[in-house]
């Protein structure tokens, strides 16, 4: 009994004592406080939970490794420090929002705490060992991750506080100045399709003109062949496929000069010379294949010369005054069709394919024998297929102003006098291939440019021919007096037409807007554009867009010309003009160089405030545009002064007018090359410039950065500048970077 009772009591002694409080267990009651806390939205729950709630969440966290990865509890590598978070870290952790936490640059899986900016010293290293990133404990990892999760859940998107700092967006490379453009050029790609404007050009406009120079061996002295002394060269034309340049002088001779710069044949020596006329040669032009050379002379005739034999093949003699210009037609009819203009006010269109009567008064070339190896081609009379008489007849206003305009384009330099009352047609220019049936003309009376369709036959001497369109002179001319045009030149892509005016300005026109309105003649898609009805009313054309001026550029005579170097072989387009200031002036024509001058003015051009009227409407349109537009910048306006030395009066002119178009003054003069007026000039196929001056010199200008800088900065020591010329771009252009600092 005792043993059995002991066995029964032993398990009772081994079990722990039970404490019963005697209180009946019931379901938890629902109080208003509990109900409110249970059904309250999370966005209204206070962001700072109680310590008990934090402890419960730490023990029952479902995503312990969501924020940080910590070593396993069984890992021999325990946490280095188990210190609580710092006060600033706690504030950063509690105030961090969900969207900003997702944009954090530190990976979420990193077990290390990222550096702060304050943790680094001046040397870029951590300030102390205590500030190095340490491994966080599992408890800290659970706490930080759960608090972050709870914060994301308790805050709605509507209650998220906004960052007071504005969002900084990445700026494109095109808006980061020179460095951005250089990086963009190396990486490739442009911000948009097609051609885009670079607001920060990578080079100064003077980079296009600063490298021109000329040495003494690049000068040819025009010596007379008829006697002792020298003769004045009048004109120059360059070959299209070779480096030869043809120069016509006042004795009627044509001399060929080699502009390549070879030591075996310098520019100062004559490559070939032959007699073409008995009077001065005013203008020259080569055909596209360089086999024919057309001449315009002061003896009232023109000739087409075969360059293989240096003999004339056609005589052009329908003019009654000295000729001013001659131009071959481009395109399919090249070497067959050409145009000439004269002081008699007419324009003649010649076709060498048409037969004419034989010419008996052309003497054979000197010292040339006829043999089996050489047969002189029989010259023929040129056939004029179209004649534009009175192409630029004076208006009633010009007739009234004629006594006060001065002598104008009077014959000089051994030229035959012209007819009384005729308006000299001083400039000719064909449009490029595809539009070669269109011809541009300008005169001495005003700055009006007329567009003609040479397919329309004009043969009457009594009737005034009707052009396709005509542009009115600039509005500034109506406030003082008319100014004539001495030369026309087309840009590389024929989008711009440059007209050298006697008011010391080169005006730029848009060839696409020479006719405003319906212009089927300008179409390039149809193989044969339609012709305008005979005697149709001329349409107005858009006036000049902007102009070029320079203090060293003065056009005091109609012998001063302009020429355009096309943009090819890595060279930019340049406009060269002669000047009465004993120098030639170069203007870069790329509009990105002077975009600031055009800003605000180009957008204000319209039919109401532009010079597009003709005849009597020109006065009304110019008067309405005389007031400057308020939106145009002041930098785009300039003053226009009368600077024609040939005008009567001789006194200083106080009247000044305001231009209604922007004026660009980015030009570079080529100094010390000539001592007198520089008239004609031309560009070679290699990009060199040949200038002709009244100082009997013909000079060739080449490009060389080191040579041009040496002439500008070397001084006169040892005569190193004797007989040289260079581009004057300013004193600080050749300064090195060390000197500028």
Secondary structure, DSSP 8 states (H G I E B T S, - for coil): -HHHHHHHHHHHHHS----------------HHHHHHHHS-GGGS-SS--HHHHHHHHHT-S-TTTT-----TT-S---S------HHHHHHHHH--HHHHHT-SS-TT-SB----GGGB-TTSSBS-GGGS--B--HHHHHHHHHHHHHHHHHS-STT----SS-------GGGSHHHHHHHHHHH---SSSS----SS-SS-GGGGTTTEEE-GGGEEE-B-SSSSSB--EEEEEE-SSSSEEEEEETTSEEEEEE-S--SSS-TTS-SEEEE--SS-EEEEEE-TTSSEEEEEETTS-EEEEETTTTEEEEEE---SS-EEEEEE--GGGTTTEEEEEETTS-EEEEETTS---B--S----TT----SS------EE--EEEEETTTT---HHHHHHGGGS-S-S---TT-----TT---EEEEEE--TTSTTEEEEEESS-S--EEEETTS----SSS----SEEE---GGGGGS----EEEEEE-TTSSEEEEEETTTEEEEEEGGGSS-S--GGG-SSSSS-----TT---EEE---SEEE--TT----STT--EEEE--BTTB--EEEE-BTTSSEEEEE--TTTTHHHHTTTSTT--TTTSS---TTHHHHHHHHT-S--TTS-GGG--EE----TTSSS-S-----EE-SSEEE--EEEEESS-SS-EEEEEE-TTS-EEEEETTSEEEEEEE-HHHHHHHHHS-SGGGTTTT-EEEE--GGGG--HHHH-
